[in-house]
Amino acid sequence: MKKYIFIAALCFAIIFVVSSFAFAMPSGPKLFKKYYCIDCHTLGHEGGIVGPDLSNVGKIKSLSWIKAQILHPGTHFVLGTKTKINKKIYLVRMPGFKTIPPSVVNKLAEYIKTFPQKRANLAYKKPPAGLALFRADNCIACHRIDGAGGNVGPDLSHVGKTRSLSWIEAQIVDPKVHFTYGIPATINGHTYLVIMPEFKNIPASQLNTIARYLESLK
């Protein structure tokens, strides 16, 4: 009898934990916004145009394909090349979101897969110009801001607290000013291999826009 009571209690506990997590998980539209997907992609007539419109992707791509695209875009496309999708040419620059939890990947993929059925989406708000350029130049593939992005380089969510505008501009143009390439550096308690490329040919206006945005992150 005690054995059955224990099993029942264990099952109840598992159901409680799973259900609690499910209710705590943000909705598909919120995740689509939280991870900046909406900045680059249109879904349900709302979103950006940096990447292809995803409104009909549910018709032609499987759930596993969508998950792979979120985690490892290189599985399907070559970064830095131009690819024709839905009769339009796009520069492939989508970063892989390898660090986000599997549950989030599943929720995002399932949400995207529901289209082109009518589903509610969050109203699209144009991102700050600096953030848009930060994403377009693929900086987010290596750096995180507010939980979204890569972890090859340091988290920049609060970089403006400790770095000046001139420091940030110099770091973008010529990282060797501050760090030795190929040598590990400890930043904010984490050690990173210094592999950031230099962007000496970046237009001055673009450099200033990105740097000012990063400097505003306190």
Summary of the structure (lengths in Angstrom):
residues: 218
radius of gyration: 20.6
end to end distance: 58.8
largest distance: 75.6
contacts: 584
relative contact order: 0.12
helix: 46%
strand: 10%
